[in-house]
Amino acid sequence: VRLSDGGPNYGRVEVLYGGTWGTVCDDEFAKEDADVVCRDLGFPEATDFYHDAFYGPGAQGMPVWLDEVGCKGYESSLKFCPHAGWGVTNCDHAEDVSVRCLG
């Protein structure tokens, strides 16, 4: 996981799948999901999260990899959280999620 178009502890959430970076678009992205992202990046927790391309949409041609992410908050990575399936989405880059991590 990485954060793009922000800084070391904030930005658009992007995940690597099959050697290609893509975004997470989820209008129900929650604090538990954001906390998992931040911990995966070495931060203790998320302080804010957004689901409206707050730090800009993913690049044209970049896939949307995850939607309907349902972390419980204890997972070590988004890939271990329930989701709709890799590349299975009903949204676009206008709903790309972003986080701000404590740190």
CNS distance restraints for C-alpha pairs under 8 A (distance, minus, plus):
assign (resid   1 and name CA) (resid  13 and name CA) 7.00 0.50 0.50
assign (resid   1 and name CA) (resid  14 and name CA) 5.67 0.50 0.50
assign (resid   1 and name CA) (resid  15 and name CA) 4.54 0.50 0.50
assign (resid   1 and name CA) (resid  16 and name CA) 6.46 0.50 0.50
assign (resid   1 and name CA) (resid  37 and name CA) 7.18 0.50 0.50
assign (resid   1 and name CA) (resid  40 and name CA) 7.33 0.50 0.50
assign (resid   1 and name CA) (resid  41 and name CA) 7.28 0.50 0.50
assign (resid   2 and name CA) (resid  13 and name CA) 6.01 0.50 0.50
assign (resid   2 and name CA) (resid  14 and name CA) 5.33 0.50 0.50
assign (resid   2 and name CA) (resid  15 and name CA) 6.53 0.50 0.50
assign (resid   2 and name CA) (resid  41 and name CA) 7.43 0.50 0.50
assign (resid   3 and name CA) (resid   7 and name CA) 7.52 0.50 0.50
assign (resid   3 and name CA) (resid   8 and name CA) 7.41 0.50 0.50
assign (resid   3 and name CA) (resid   9 and name CA) 7.48 0.50 0.50
assign (resid   3 and name CA) (resid  10 and name CA) 6.25 0.50 0.50
assign (resid   3 and name CA) (resid  11 and name CA) 4.69 0.50 0.50
assign (resid   3 and name CA) (resid  12 and name CA) 5.15 0.50 0.50
assign (resid   3 and name CA) (resid  13 and name CA) 4.96 0.50 0.50
assign (resid   3 and name CA) (resid  14 and name CA) 6.17 0.50 0.50
assign (resid   3 and name CA) (resid  98 and name CA) 7.81 0.50 0.50
assign (resid   4 and name CA) (resid  10 and name CA) 7.85 0.50 0.50
assign (resid   4 and name CA) (resid  11 and name CA) 5.01 0.50 0.50
assign (resid   4 and name CA) (resid  12 and name CA) 5.00 0.50 0.50
assign (resid   4 and name CA) (resid  13 and name CA) 6.69 0.50 0.50
assign (resid   4 and name CA) (resid  14 and name CA) 7.12 0.50 0.50
assign (resid   4 and name CA) (resid  55 and name CA) 7.93 0.50 0.50
assign (resid   5 and name CA) (resid  11 and name CA) 5.56 0.50 0.50
assign (resid   5 and name CA) (resid  12 and name CA) 6.44 0.50 0.50
assign (resid   5 and name CA) (resid  55 and name CA) 6.07 0.50 0.50
assign (resid   5 and name CA) (resid  56 and name CA) 7.15 0.50 0.50
assign (resid   6 and name CA) (resid  10 and name CA) 5.37 0.50 0.50
assign (resid   6 and name CA) (resid  11 and name CA) 4.16 0.50 0.50
assign (resid   6 and name CA) (resid  12 and name CA) 7.14 0.50 0.50
assign (resid   6 and name CA) (resid  55 and name CA) 6.59 0.50 0.50
assign (resid   7 and name CA) (resid  11 and name CA) 6.33 0.50 0.50
assign (resid   9 and name CA) (resid  38 and name CA) 7.95 0.50 0.50
assign (resid   9 and name CA) (resid  43 and name CA) 7.82 0.50 0.50
assign (resid   9 and name CA) (resid 100 and name CA) 5.88 0.50 0.50
assign (resid   9 and name CA) (resid 101 and name CA) 5.13 0.50 0.50
assign (resid   9 and name CA) (resid 102 and name CA) 7.15 0.50 0.50
assign (resid   9 and name CA) (resid 103 and name CA) 6.60 0.50 0.50
assign (resid  10 and name CA) (resid  98 and name CA) 7.33 0.50 0.50
assign (resid  10 and name CA) (resid  99 and name CA) 5.54 0.50 0.50
assign (resid  10 and name CA) (resid 100 and name CA) 4.15 0.50 0.50
assign (resid  10 and name CA) (resid 101 and name CA) 6.02 0.50 0.50
assign (resid  11 and name CA) (resid  55 and name CA) 5.76 0.50 0.50
assign (resid  11 and name CA) (resid  98 and name CA) 5.35 0.50 0.50
assign (resid  11 and name CA) (resid  99 and name CA) 5.83 0.50 0.50
assign (resid  11 and name CA) (resid 100 and name CA) 6.67 0.50 0.50
assign (resid  12 and name CA) (resid  23 and name CA) 7.71 0.50 0.50
assign (resid  12 and name CA) (resid  53 and name CA) 7.21 0.50 0.50
assign (resid  12 and name CA) (resid  54 and name CA) 7.54 0.50 0.50
assign (resid  12 and name CA) (resid  55 and name CA) 5.67 0.50 0.50
assign (resid  12 and name CA) (resid  56 and name CA) 7.22 0.50 0.50
assign (resid  12 and name CA) (resid  57 and name CA) 7.84 0.50 0.50
assign (resid  12 and name CA) (resid  58 and name CA) 7.91 0.50 0.50
assign (resid  12 and name CA) (resid  96 and name CA) 7.01 0.50 0.50
assign (resid  12 and name CA) (resid  97 and name CA) 5.92 0.50 0.50
assign (resid  12 and name CA) (resid  98 and name CA) 4.07 0.50 0.50
assign (resid  12 and name CA) (resid  99 and name CA) 6.61 0.50 0.50
assign (resid  13 and name CA) (resid  23 and name CA) 6.11 0.50 0.50
assign (resid  13 and name CA) (resid  24 and name CA) 6.40 0.50 0.50
assign (resid  13 and name CA) (resid  37 and name CA) 7.87 0.50 0.50
assign (resid  13 and name CA) (resid  96 and name CA) 7.60 0.50 0.50
assign (resid  13 and name CA) (resid  97 and name CA) 5.95 0.50 0.50
assign (resid  13 and name CA) (resid  98 and name CA) 5.25 0.50 0.50
assign (resid  13 and name CA) (resid  99 and name CA) 6.88 0.50 0.50
assign (resid  14 and name CA) (resid  21 and name CA) 6.29 0.50 0.50
assign (resid  14 and name CA) (resid  22 and name CA) 5.35 0.50 0.50
assign (resid  14 and name CA) (resid  23 and name CA) 4.45 0.50 0.50
assign (resid  14 and name CA) (resid  24 and name CA) 6.45 0.50 0.50
assign (resid  15 and name CA) (resid  21 and name CA) 5.52 0.50 0.50
assign (resid  15 and name CA) (resid  22 and name CA) 5.48 0.50 0.50
assign (resid  15 and name CA) (resid  23 and name CA) 6.13 0.50 0.50
assign (resid  15 and name CA) (resid  24 and name CA) 7.46 0.50 0.50
assign (resid  15 and name CA) (resid  65 and name CA) 7.34 0.50 0.50
assign (resid  16 and name CA) (resid  20 and name CA) 5.49 0.50 0.50
assign (resid  16 and name CA) (resid  21 and name CA) 4.42 0.50 0.50
assign (resid  16 and name CA) (resid  22 and name CA) 6.37 0.50 0.50
assign (resid  17 and name CA) (resid  21 and name CA) 6.38 0.50 0.50
assign (resid  17 and name CA) (resid  22 and name CA) 7.50 0.50 0.50
assign (resid  17 and name CA) (resid  65 and name CA) 7.60 0.50 0.50
assign (resid  17 and name CA) (resid  86 and name CA) 7.99 0.50 0.50
assign (resid  21 and name CA) (resid  62 and name CA) 7.16 0.50 0.50
assign (resid  21 and name CA) (resid  63 and name CA) 7.45 0.50 0.50
assign (resid  22 and name CA) (resid  58 and name CA) 7.58 0.50 0.50
assign (resid  22 and name CA) (resid  62 and name CA) 5.61 0.50 0.50
assign (resid  22 and name CA) (resid  63 and name CA) 4.81 0.50 0.50
assign (resid  22 and name CA) (resid  64 and name CA) 5.24 0.50 0.50
assign (resid  22 and name CA) (resid  65 and name CA) 5.41 0.50 0.50
assign (resid  23 and name CA) (resid  58 and name CA) 6.46 0.50 0.50
assign (resid  23 and name CA) (resid  62 and name CA) 7.53 0.50 0.50
assign (resid  23 and name CA) (resid  63 and name CA) 6.56 0.50 0.50
assign (resid  23 and name CA) (resid  64 and name CA) 4.71 0.50 0.50
assign (resid  23 and name CA) (resid  65 and name CA) 5.66 0.50 0.50
assign (resid  23 and name CA) (resid  66 and name CA) 6.82 0.50 0.50
assign (resid  23 and name CA) (resid  93 and name CA) 7.60 0.50 0.50
assign (resid  23 and name CA) (resid  96 and name CA) 6.30 0.50 0.50
assign (resid  23 and name CA) (resid  97 and name CA) 7.63 0.50 0.50
assign (resid  24 and name CA) (resid  64 and name CA) 5.84 0.50 0.50
assign (resid  24 and name CA) (resid  65 and name CA) 5.89 0.50 0.50
assign (resid  24 and name CA) (resid  66 and name CA) 4.65 0.50 0.50
assign (resid  24 and name CA) (resid  67 and name CA) 5.98 0.50 0.50
assign (resid  24 and name CA) (resid  96 and name CA) 5.52 0.50 0.50
assign (resid  24 and name CA) (resid  97 and name CA) 5.81 0.50 0.50
assign (resid  25 and name CA) (resid  51 and name CA) 6.92 0.50 0.50
assign (resid  25 and name CA) (resid  64 and name CA) 6.66 0.50 0.50
assign (resid  25 and name CA) (resid  66 and name CA) 6.39 0.50 0.50
assign (resid  25 and name CA) (resid  67 and name CA) 5.40 0.50 0.50
assign (resid  25 and name CA) (resid  89 and name CA) 7.76 0.50 0.50
assign (resid  25 and name CA) (resid  91 and name CA) 6.22 0.50 0.50
assign (resid  25 and name CA) (resid  92 and name CA) 6.48 0.50 0.50
assign (resid  25 and name CA) (resid  93 and name CA) 6.54 0.50 0.50
assign (resid  25 and name CA) (resid  94 and name CA) 7.87 0.50 0.50
assign (resid  25 and name CA) (resid  95 and name CA) 4.95 0.50 0.50
assign (resid  25 and name CA) (resid  96 and name CA) 4.09 0.50 0.50
assign (resid  25 and name CA) (resid  97 and name CA) 5.52 0.50 0.50
assign (resid  26 and name CA) (resid  51 and name CA) 6.29 0.50 0.50
assign (resid  26 and name CA) (resid  66 and name CA) 7.60 0.50 0.50
assign (resid  26 and name CA) (resid  67 and name CA) 4.94 0.50 0.50
assign (resid  26 and name CA) (resid  68 and name CA) 5.66 0.50 0.50
assign (resid  26 and name CA) (resid  69 and name CA) 7.04 0.50 0.50
assign (resid  26 and name CA) (resid  91 and name CA) 7.32 0.50 0.50
assign (resid  26 and name CA) (resid  95 and name CA) 6.34 0.50 0.50
assign (resid  26 and name CA) (resid  96 and name CA) 6.79 0.50 0.50
assign (resid  26 and name CA) (resid  97 and name CA) 6.53 0.50 0.50
assign (resid  27 and name CA) (resid  51 and name CA) 5.53 0.50 0.50
assign (resid  27 and name CA) (resid  52 and name CA) 7.72 0.50 0.50
assign (resid  27 and name CA) (resid  68 and name CA) 7.88 0.50 0.50
assign (resid  27 and name CA) (resid  95 and name CA) 6.52 0.50 0.50
assign (resid  28 and name CA) (resid  51 and name CA) 7.65 0.50 0.50
assign (resid  28 and name CA) (resid  68 and name CA) 6.85 0.50 0.50
assign (resid  28 and name CA) (resid  69 and name CA) 7.87 0.50 0.50
assign (resid  29 and name CA) (resid  33 and name CA) 6.25 0.50 0.50
assign (resid  29 and name CA) (resid  34 and name CA) 7.47 0.50 0.50
assign (resid  29 and name CA) (resid  49 and name CA) 7.85 0.50 0.50
assign (resid  29 and name CA) (resid  50 and name CA) 7.69 0.50 0.50
assign (resid  29 and name CA) (resid  51 and name CA) 6.63 0.50 0.50
assign (resid  29 and name CA) (resid  68 and name CA) 7.42 0.50 0.50
assign (resid  29 and name CA) (resid  69 and name CA) 6.66 0.50 0.50
assign (resid  29 and name CA) (resid  70 and name CA) 7.76 0.50 0.50
assign (resid  29 and name CA) (resid  97 and name CA) 7.25 0.50 0.50
assign (resid  30 and name CA) (resid  34 and name CA) 6.34 0.50 0.50
assign (resid  30 and name CA) (resid  49 and name CA) 7.35 0.50 0.50
assign (resid  31 and name CA) (resid  35 and name CA) 5.98 0.50 0.50
assign (resid  31 and name CA) (resid  46 and name CA) 7.06 0.50 0.50
assign (resid  31 and name CA) (resid  48 and name CA) 7.75 0.50 0.50
assign (resid  31 and name CA) (resid  49 and name CA) 6.95 0.50 0.50
assign (resid  32 and name CA) (resid  36 and name CA) 6.41 0.50 0.50
assign (resid  32 and name CA) (resid  71 and name CA) 5.83 0.50 0.50
assign (resid  32 and name CA) (resid  72 and name CA) 5.89 0.50 0.50
assign (resid  32 and name CA) (resid  73 and name CA) 4.34 0.50 0.50
assign (resid  33 and name CA) (resid  37 and name CA) 6.54 0.50 0.50
assign (resid  33 and name CA) (resid  69 and name CA) 7.08 0.50 0.50
assign (resid  33 and name CA) (resid  70 and name CA) 6.79 0.50 0.50
assign (resid  33 and name CA) (resid  71 and name CA) 5.11 0.50 0.50
assign (resid  33 and name CA) (resid  72 and name CA) 7.40 0.50 0.50
assign (resid  33 and name CA) (resid  73 and name CA) 6.36 0.50 0.50
assign (resid  33 and name CA) (resid  78 and name CA) 7.34 0.50 0.50
assign (resid  34 and name CA) (resid  38 and name CA) 6.28 0.50 0.50
assign (resid  34 and name CA) (resid  45 and name CA) 7.59 0.50 0.50
assign (resid  34 and name CA) (resid  46 and name CA) 5.63 0.50 0.50
assign (resid  34 and name CA) (resid  48 and name CA) 7.87 0.50 0.50
assign (resid  34 and name CA) (resid  49 and name CA) 6.33 0.50 0.50
assign (resid  34 and name CA) (resid  99 and name CA) 6.17 0.50 0.50
assign (resid  35 and name CA) (resid  39 and name CA) 6.10 0.50 0.50
assign (resid  35 and name CA) (resid  44 and name CA) 7.67 0.50 0.50
assign (resid  35 and name CA) (resid  45 and name CA) 4.72 0.50 0.50
assign (resid  35 and name CA) (resid  46 and name CA) 4.87 0.50 0.50
assign (resid  35 and name CA) (resid  73 and name CA) 6.39 0.50 0.50
assign (resid  35 and name CA) (resid 101 and name CA) 7.88 0.50 0.50
assign (resid  36 and name CA) (resid  40 and name CA) 6.07 0.50 0.50
assign (resid  36 and name CA) (resid  45 and name CA) 7.58 0.50 0.50
assign (resid  36 and name CA) (resid  71 and name CA) 7.45 0.50 0.50
assign (resid  36 and name CA) (resid  73 and name CA) 5.92 0.50 0.50
assign (resid  36 and name CA) (resid  74 and name CA) 7.00 0.50 0.50
assign (resid  36 and name CA) (resid  75 and name CA) 6.13 0.50 0.50
assign (resid  36 and name CA) (resid  76 and name CA) 6.18 0.50 0.50
assign (resid  36 and name CA) (resid  77 and name CA) 5.90 0.50 0.50
assign (resid  36 and name CA) (resid  78 and name CA) 6.49 0.50 0.50
assign (resid  37 and name CA) (resid  41 and name CA) 6.47 0.50 0.50
assign (resid  37 and name CA) (resid  46 and name CA) 7.98 0.50 0.50
assign (resid  37 and name CA) (resid  77 and name CA) 6.50 0.50 0.50
assign (resid  37 and name CA) (resid  78 and name CA) 6.56 0.50 0.50
assign (resid  38 and name CA) (resid  42 and name CA) 6.40 0.50 0.50
assign (resid  38 and name CA) (resid  43 and name CA) 5.09 0.50 0.50
assign (resid  38 and name CA) (resid  44 and name CA) 6.64 0.50 0.50
assign (resid  38 and name CA) (resid  45 and name CA) 5.50 0.50 0.50
assign (resid  38 and name CA) (resid  46 and name CA) 5.84 0.50 0.50
assign (resid  38 and name CA) (resid  99 and name CA) 7.85 0.50 0.50
assign (resid  38 and name CA) (resid 100 and name CA) 7.97 0.50 0.50
assign (resid  38 and name CA) (resid 101 and name CA) 5.58 0.50 0.50
assign (resid  38 and name CA) (resid 102 and name CA) 7.98 0.50 0.50
assign (resid  39 and name CA) (resid  43 and name CA) 4.89 0.50 0.50
assign (resid  39 and name CA) (resid  44 and name CA) 5.51 0.50 0.50
assign (resid  39 and name CA) (resid  45 and name CA) 6.07 0.50 0.50
assign (resid  39 and name CA) (resid  76 and name CA) 7.01 0.50 0.50
assign (resid  39 and name CA) (resid  77 and name CA) 7.98 0.50 0.50
assign (resid  40 and name CA) (resid  76 and name CA) 5.91 0.50 0.50
assign (resid  40 and name CA) (resid  77 and name CA) 5.65 0.50 0.50
assign (resid  43 and name CA) (resid 101 and name CA) 6.28 0.50 0.50
assign (resid  43 and name CA) (resid 102 and name CA) 6.20 0.50 0.50
assign (resid  43 and name CA) (resid 103 and name CA) 6.23 0.50 0.50
assign (resid  44 and name CA) (resid 101 and name CA) 7.55 0.50 0.50
assign (resid  44 and name CA) (resid 102 and name CA) 6.36 0.50 0.50
assign (resid  44 and name CA) (resid 103 and name CA) 7.62 0.50 0.50
assign (resid  45 and name CA) (resid 101 and name CA) 5.80 0.50 0.50
assign (resid  45 and name CA) (resid 102 and name CA) 5.71 0.50 0.50
assign (resid  46 and name CA) (resid  99 and name CA) 6.69 0.50 0.50
assign (resid  46 and name CA) (resid 100 and name CA) 5.72 0.50 0.50
assign (resid  46 and name CA) (resid 101 and name CA) 4.14 0.50 0.50
assign (resid  46 and name CA) (resid 102 and name CA) 5.69 0.50 0.50
assign (resid  47 and name CA) (resid  99 and name CA) 7.74 0.50 0.50
assign (resid  47 and name CA) (resid 100 and name CA) 5.68 0.50 0.50
assign (resid  47 and name CA) (resid 101 and name CA) 5.46 0.50 0.50
assign (resid  47 and name CA) (resid 102 and name CA) 5.74 0.50 0.50
assign (resid  48 and name CA) (resid  99 and name CA) 5.73 0.50 0.50
assign (resid  48 and name CA) (resid 100 and name CA) 5.06 0.50 0.50
assign (resid  48 and name CA) (resid 101 and name CA) 7.07 0.50 0.50
assign (resid  49 and name CA) (resid  97 and name CA) 7.26 0.50 0.50
assign (resid  49 and name CA) (resid  98 and name CA) 5.66 0.50 0.50
assign (resid  49 and name CA) (resid  99 and name CA) 4.27 0.50 0.50
assign (resid  49 and name CA) (resid 100 and name CA) 6.22 0.50 0.50
assign (resid  50 and name CA) (resid  54 and name CA) 6.24 0.50 0.50
assign (resid  50 and name CA) (resid  97 and name CA) 5.48 0.50 0.50
assign (resid  50 and name CA) (resid  98 and name CA) 5.13 0.50 0.50
assign (resid  50 and name CA) (resid  99 and name CA) 6.30 0.50 0.50
assign (resid  51 and name CA) (resid  95 and name CA) 5.24 0.50 0.50
assign (resid  51 and name CA) (resid  96 and name CA) 5.71 0.50 0.50
assign (resid  51 and name CA) (resid  97 and name CA) 4.24 0.50 0.50
assign (resid  51 and name CA) (resid  98 and name CA) 6.43 0.50 0.50
assign (resid  52 and name CA) (resid  94 and name CA) 5.85 0.50 0.50
assign (resid  52 and name CA) (resid  95 and name CA) 4.33 0.50 0.50
assign (resid  52 and name CA) (resid  96 and name CA) 5.86 0.50 0.50
assign (resid  52 and name CA) (resid  97 and name CA) 6.38 0.50 0.50
assign (resid  53 and name CA) (resid  57 and name CA) 5.03 0.50 0.50
assign (resid  53 and name CA) (resid  93 and name CA) 6.85 0.50 0.50
assign (resid  53 and name CA) (resid  94 and name CA) 5.48 0.50 0.50
assign (resid  53 and name CA) (resid  95 and name CA) 5.38 0.50 0.50
assign (resid  53 and name CA) (resid  96 and name CA) 4.64 0.50 0.50
assign (resid  53 and name CA) (resid  97 and name CA) 5.92 0.50 0.50
assign (resid  53 and name CA) (resid  98 and name CA) 6.78 0.50 0.50
assign (resid  54 and name CA) (resid  96 and name CA) 7.86 0.50 0.50
assign (resid  54 and name CA) (resid  97 and name CA) 7.43 0.50 0.50
assign (resid  54 and name CA) (resid  98 and name CA) 6.39 0.50 0.50
assign (resid  55 and name CA) (resid  98 and name CA) 6.63 0.50 0.50
assign (resid  56 and name CA) (resid  96 and name CA) 7.95 0.50 0.50
assign (resid  57 and name CA) (resid  93 and name CA) 5.02 0.50 0.50
assign (resid  57 and name CA) (resid  94 and name CA) 5.90 0.50 0.50
assign (resid  57 and name CA) (resid  95 and name CA) 7.71 0.50 0.50
assign (resid  57 and name CA) (resid  96 and name CA) 6.07 0.50 0.50
assign (resid  58 and name CA) (resid  62 and name CA) 6.28 0.50 0.50
assign (resid  58 and name CA) (resid  93 and name CA) 5.76 0.50 0.50
assign (resid  58 and name CA) (resid  96 and name CA) 7.12 0.50 0.50
assign (resid  63 and name CA) (resid  87 and name CA) 7.33 0.50 0.50
assign (resid  64 and name CA) (resid  87 and name CA) 6.11 0.50 0.50
assign (resid  64 and name CA) (resid  89 and name CA) 7.24 0.50 0.50
assign (resid  64 and name CA) (resid  92 and name CA) 6.88 0.50 0.50
assign (resid  64 and name CA) (resid  93 and name CA) 7.12 0.50 0.50
assign (resid  65 and name CA) (resid  86 and name CA) 5.25 0.50 0.50
assign (resid  65 and name CA) (resid  87 and name CA) 4.36 0.50 0.50
assign (resid  65 and name CA) (resid  88 and name CA) 7.09 0.50 0.50
assign (resid  65 and name CA) (resid  89 and name CA) 7.57 0.50 0.50
assign (resid  66 and name CA) (resid  83 and name CA) 6.72 0.50 0.50
assign (resid  66 and name CA) (resid  84 and name CA) 6.97 0.50 0.50
assign (resid  66 and name CA) (resid  85 and name CA) 6.74 0.50 0.50
assign (resid  66 and name CA) (resid  86 and name CA) 5.77 0.50 0.50
assign (resid  66 and name CA) (resid  87 and name CA) 6.08 0.50 0.50
assign (resid  66 and name CA) (resid  88 and name CA) 6.83 0.50 0.50
assign (resid  66 and name CA) (resid  89 and name CA) 6.66 0.50 0.50
assign (resid  67 and name CA) (resid  83 and name CA) 6.14 0.50 0.50
assign (resid  67 and name CA) (resid  84 and name CA) 5.80 0.50 0.50
assign (resid  67 and name CA) (resid  85 and name CA) 7.61 0.50 0.50
assign (resid  67 and name CA) (resid  88 and name CA) 6.91 0.50 0.50
assign (resid  67 and name CA) (resid  89 and name CA) 5.28 0.50 0.50
assign (resid  67 and name CA) (resid  90 and name CA) 7.46 0.50 0.50
assign (resid  67 and name CA) (resid  91 and name CA) 7.69 0.50 0.50
assign (resid  68 and name CA) (resid  82 and name CA) 7.90 0.50 0.50
assign (resid  68 and name CA) (resid  83 and name CA) 5.12 0.50 0.50
assign (resid  68 and name CA) (resid  84 and name CA) 5.56 0.50 0.50
assign (resid  68 and name CA) (resid  89 and name CA) 7.85 0.50 0.50
assign (resid  69 and name CA) (resid  78 and name CA) 7.79 0.50 0.50
assign (resid  69 and name CA) (resid  81 and name CA) 6.52 0.50 0.50
assign (resid  69 and name CA) (resid  82 and name CA) 5.81 0.50 0.50
assign (resid  69 and name CA) (resid  83 and name CA) 4.33 0.50 0.50
assign (resid  69 and name CA) (resid  84 and name CA) 7.08 0.50 0.50
assign (resid  70 and name CA) (resid  81 and name CA) 5.92 0.50 0.50
assign (resid  70 and name CA) (resid  82 and name CA) 5.22 0.50 0.50
assign (resid  70 and name CA) (resid  83 and name CA) 6.12 0.50 0.50
assign (resid  71 and name CA) (resid  75 and name CA) 6.92 0.50 0.50
assign (resid  71 and name CA) (resid  78 and name CA) 7.27 0.50 0.50
assign (resid  71 and name CA) (resid  81 and name CA) 4.77 0.50 0.50
assign (resid  71 and name CA) (resid  82 and name CA) 6.45 0.50 0.50
assign (resid  72 and name CA) (resid  81 and name CA) 7.51 0.50 0.50
assign (resid  75 and name CA) (resid  80 and name CA) 6.26 0.50 0.50
assign (resid  75 and name CA) (resid  81 and name CA) 6.70 0.50 0.50
assign (resid  76 and name CA) (resid  80 and name CA) 7.22 0.50 0.50
assign (resid  77 and name CA) (resid  81 and name CA) 7.24 0.50 0.50
assign (resid  84 and name CA) (resid  88 and name CA) 5.77 0.50 0.50
assign (resid  84 and name CA) (resid  89 and name CA) 6.96 0.50 0.50
assign (resid  85 and name CA) (resid  89 and name CA) 7.95 0.50 0.50
assign (resid  91 and name CA) (resid  95 and name CA) 6.58 0.50 0.50
assign (resid  92 and name CA) (resid  96 and name CA) 7.12 0.50 0.50
